[in-house]
Amino acid sequence: MVVTVENLEKHYGKLHALGGVSLRVEPGTLFGLLGQNGAGKTTLIKILLGLVAPTAGSATLLGAPVGTVAVRREVGYLPEDHRLPEYHTGPSLLHFYGALQGMPRRERLVRIPYLLELLGLKGREKLRVRGYSKGMKQRLGLAQALMHKPRVLFLDEPTDGVDPVGRRQIRELLLEEQRNGVTVFVNSHLLGEVEQLCDRVAILKKGLLVLQGTVAELTRSKGSWLVAFEQSPPEGTAWQGMRLEACDRPGLTRLHLEPNENQAIDTFLEQASSRAMRLRHLERERGTLEDLYLELADRGGAAQ
């Protein structure tokens, strides 16, 4: 396991930032950590990075206790509110961070142009960081996290302030890093992006882990379909074992089925055909991480 957390607690006086969190992250996983502000996400990441000591429980990173110096050399980190020295240019900043990581100068001279081009910063080598836009600073921050070819990446809001084209480039970059065996730990409020990117997701609420699993498991199909007919169903039409209701997508109707979904959809199609109603759209409705996230945010208790 890359990350192992067992009954982790962190108390700040009477405030319990983490109240007994346990999770595991396997090698090569794109792992998403979600939760409202104050849920304990940043505290958990800081403990895994060895920046904060836990009150109770244990955590390991790459098989060693968190904070082990040799392990820190294998980690890349992009904090949410990073502050890059603005008197640097992009290349000089990456030289600085690379030197801190112990990278030989010859290796830095090869790695820096590669990262600048990869992250869309080529052609701005002479521009000082103070002249960068927020999105450019975010790209440069990601470049410093990748500079020393880490085995594990911790990224806090990695696409904050980046335009849609840049967000897509960063997603493709992270997927490529995953294919190369890098484990990526992402904290983001862009739930649609997490859903596209991550293999597994964990949701924290008030210091507790309320839900975790694969994205496919957490967004599994609902017991409903979206349908559209060539003509509207006659008013008062009775449907055996199902009901139709208005949908927020223009031209579509939501169809709710009985638990035996396969049998129910066959029955629906037979009934529609017997009424000479021509079906033009049939789509299984799935949940989203946003639906799940909002449901848990509104719910009083924790869900396991």
C-alpha positions in Angstrom: 0.0 0.0 0.0 1.1 3.6 -0.7 -1.0 5.1 2.1 -2.3 3.2 5.2 -4.2 5.1 7.8 -5.6 3.4 10.9 -7.9 5.1 13.4 -6.2 8.4 12.9 -7.2 11.2 15.3 -6.1 14.8 15.5 -7.3 17.1 18.3 -6.7 20.8 18.7 -7.8 21.3 22.2 -11.6 20.5 22.2 -11.7 20.6 18.4 -11.5 17.1 16.9 -10.2 17.8 13.3 -10.0 14.0 12.7 -12.1 11.6 14.7 -10.7 8.1 13.8 -10.1 7.9 10.1 -9.0 4.6 8.4 -8.2 4.2 4.7 -5.8 2.6 2.2 -4.6 3.8 -1.1 -3.0 1.2 -3.5 -0.1 2.0 -5.9 -1.0 3.7 -9.1 -4.4 5.0 -7.8 -5.9 8.4 -8.6 -7.5 9.0 -5.2 -10.0 11.8 -4.6 -10.5 13.3 -1.1 -13.7 15.3 -0.8 -15.4 17.2 2.0 -16.6 20.7 3.0 -14.4 23.3 4.4 -13.4 22.2 7.9 -14.0 18.5 7.2 -10.4 17.6 8.0 -9.0 17.1 4.5 -6.0 19.5 4.9 -5.3 18.0 8.4 -5.2 14.5 6.9 -2.9 15.5 4.1 -0.5 17.4 6.5 -0.3 14.3 8.7 0.5 12.1 5.6 3.2 14.6 4.6 4.7 14.5 8.1 4.0 18.2 8.7 1.5 17.6 11.6 1.7 14.9 14.3 -1.4 12.8 14.9 -3.0 12.7 18.4 -3.8 9.0 18.1 -3.7 6.2 15.5 -1.1 5.5 12.9 -0.3 6.3 9.3 2.3 5.1 6.8 3.4 6.4 3.4 5.2 4.0 1.0 5.5 1.5 3.8 7.3 3.8 6.3 6.0 5.9 9.1 4.9 9.3 7.9 7.6 11.9 8.2 10.4 9.6 7.3 13.0 11.7 5.5 13.7 9.1 2.7 10.0 8.9 2.0 9.6 12.7 1.7 12.1 12.6 -1.2 9.5 10.5 -3.1 6.6 12.9 -2.6 5.5 15.9 -4.7 3.2 18.4 -3.1 1.1 21.3 -4.5 -0.7 23.1 -1.6 -3.9 25.1 -2.3 -2.5 28.5 -1.3 1.0 28.2 -2.6 3.2 31.3 -2.6 5.9 31.1 -5.3 8.8 33.6 -5.0 7.8 36.2 -7.5 11.3 37.5 -8.3 12.1 34.2 -10.1 11.4 33.3 -13.7 9.8 29.9 -14.3 13.1 28.1 -15.1 15.0 29.7 -12.2 12.3 28.7 -9.8 12.3 25.1 -11.0 16.1 25.1 -10.8 15.8 26.2 -7.1 13.3 23.5 -6.2 15.2 20.9 -8.1 18.3 21.8 -6.2 16.4 21.5 -2.9 15.5 18.0 -3.9 19.1 17.1 -4.6 18.7 16.9 -8.4 22.0 17.2 -10.4 22.2 20.3 -12.5 22.5 18.3 -15.7 19.2 16.5 -14.9 17.5 19.8 -14.1 18.5 21.3 -17.5 16.7 18.4 -19.2 13.7 18.2 -16.9 12.8 22.0 -16.8 12.2 22.6 -20.6 10.2 19.3 -20.7 7.9 20.4 -17.9 7.4 24.0 -19.2 6.3 22.7 -22.6 4.1 20.0 -21.0 2.3 22.5 -18.9 1.9 25.2 -21.6 4.5 27.6 -20.2 7.0 27.4 -23.1 7.8 30.8 -24.5 7.5 32.6 -21.1 11.0 31.6 -19.8 12.1 35.2 -19.3 8.8 36.3 -17.6 9.1 36.7 -13.8 6.5 35.0 -11.7 5.0 38.3 -10.6 3.8 38.7 -14.2 2.1 35.3 -14.2 -1.7 34.9 -14.2 -3.3 32.8 -11.5 -3.6 29.9 -13.9 0.0 30.2 -15.0 1.1 30.2 -11.3 -1.0 27.0 -10.8 0.7 25.3 -13.7 4.2 26.3 -12.4 3.2 25.0 -9.0 2.3 21.7 -10.5 5.7 21.7 -12.4 7.6 22.1 -9.1 5.6 19.2 -7.6 6.6 17.0 -10.6 10.2 18.3 -10.9 11.9 15.4 -9.1 9.8 12.6 -10.6 8.0 11.7 -7.4 6.3 8.4 -6.7 3.4 10.0 -4.9 1.7 13.3 -5.7 -0.5 15.3 -3.2 -2.4 17.9 -5.0 -4.7 20.4 -3.3 -7.1 22.0 -5.9 -4.6 21.4 -8.8 -6.8 23.2 -11.4 -7.8 26.2 -9.3 -7.8 29.3 -11.6 -7.0 27.3 -14.7 -9.1 27.7 -17.8 -11.0 24.7 -19.3 -8.3 23.9 -21.9 -5.7 24.0 -19.1 -7.8 21.8 -16.9 -8.0 19.2 -19.6 -4.3 19.3 -20.1 -3.7 18.8 -16.4 -6.2 15.9 -16.3 -4.3 14.2 -19.2 -1.0 14.9 -17.5 -2.2 13.2 -14.3 -3.5 10.2 -16.1 -0.2 9.9 -17.9 1.6 10.0 -14.5 -0.8 7.3 -13.2 0.1 5.1 -16.3 3.7 5.6 -15.3 3.0 4.2 -11.8 2.6 7.4 -9.8 0.0 7.5 -7.1 -2.0 10.7 -7.2 -3.9 12.1 -4.1 -6.3 14.9 -5.2 -8.3 17.3 -3.1 -10.7 19.3 -5.2 -14.1 21.0 -5.0 -14.7 20.4 -8.8 -16.7 17.3 -8.3 -17.3 16.7 -12.0 -13.6 16.8 -12.6 -12.9 14.4 -9.7 -15.5 12.0 -11.2 -13.8 12.1 -14.6 -10.3 11.7 -13.1 -10.3 9.5 -10.0 -10.5 5.8 -9.5 -11.5 5.9 -5.9 -13.0 8.6 -3.7 -13.3 9.2 0.1 -15.7 11.8 1.6 -14.9 13.4 5.0 -17.5 15.1 7.1 -16.6 16.7 10.5 -13.5 14.7 10.8 -15.1 11.4 10.0 -14.8 9.2 6.9 -18.5 8.9 5.9 -18.1 7.2 2.5 -15.4 5.6 0.3 -15.3 3.4 -2.8 -14.7 3.5 -6.5 -16.4 6.2 -8.5 -18.5 3.5 -10.3 -19.7 2.1 -7.0 -20.7 5.5 -5.6 -22.4 6.7 -8.7 -24.2 3.5 -9.6 -27.4 3.6 -11.6 -30.6 4.9 -10.0 -33.9 3.1 -10.4 -34.9 5.5 -13.2 -34.5 6.1 -16.9 -34.8 9.2 -19.1 -37.2 8.7 -22.0 -38.5 10.7 -24.9 -41.4 10.0 -27.3 -42.1 11.3 -30.7 -45.4 12.6 -29.3 -46.4 13.2 -25.7 -48.2 10.5 -23.8 -52.0 11.0 -23.5 -53.0 12.6 -20.3 -54.0 10.2 -17.6 -52.2 7.3 -19.3 -51.7 4.5 -16.8 -48.4 2.6 -16.7 -48.2 -0.7 -15.0 -45.6 -0.7 -12.2 -44.0 2.6 -13.1 -44.6 6.4 -13.2 -43.5 9.3 -15.4 -42.6 12.7 -14.2 -41.2 15.9 -15.6 -37.4 16.2 -16.1 -35.1 19.2 -15.9 -33.7 18.2 -19.3 -35.7 19.6 -22.2 -37.7 17.1 -24.2 -37.1 14.2 -21.8 -39.3 12.6 -19.2 -38.1 10.7 -16.1 -39.4 7.1 -15.8 -39.4 5.5 -12.4 -39.3 1.7 -12.3 -40.1 -1.1 -9.8 -37.1 -2.9 -8.2 -37.0 -5.5 -10.9 -35.6 -3.1 -13.4 -34.9 -5.4 -16.4 -38.4 -6.8 -16.3 -40.0 -3.4 -15.7 -38.2 -1.7 -18.7 -39.4 -4.6 -21.0 -42.9 -4.1 -19.7 -42.7 -0.3 -20.4 -41.5 -0.9 -24.0 -44.3 -3.3 -24.6 -46.9 -0.9 -23.2 -45.5 2.0 -25.3 -45.6 -0.1 -28.4 -49.2 -1.2 -27.8 -50.2 2.5 -27.7 -48.3 3.2 -31.0 -46.0 5.5 -29.2 -42.6 5.9 -30.9 -39.7 6.0 -28.5 -36.9 8.4 -29.5 -34.6 8.3 -26.4 -34.0 5.8 -23.6 -31.1 6.4 -21.2 -30.4 4.8 -17.8 -30.1 7.6 -15.2 -27.0 7.6 -13.1 -26.1 9.4 -9.9 -23.2 11.8 -9.8 -20.6 12.6 -7.1 -22.3 16.0 -6.8 -25.7 14.4 -6.0 -24.0 12.2 -3.4 -21.9 15.0 -1.9 -24.9 17.3 -1.5 -27.0 14.4 0.0 -24.3 13.7 2.6 -23.8 17.5 3.3 -27.5 17.8 4.1 -27.7 14.6 6.1 -27.5 14.8 9.9 -25.7 11.5 10.5 -22.8 9.7 8.9 -23.2 7.1 6.2 -20.8 4.2 5.9 
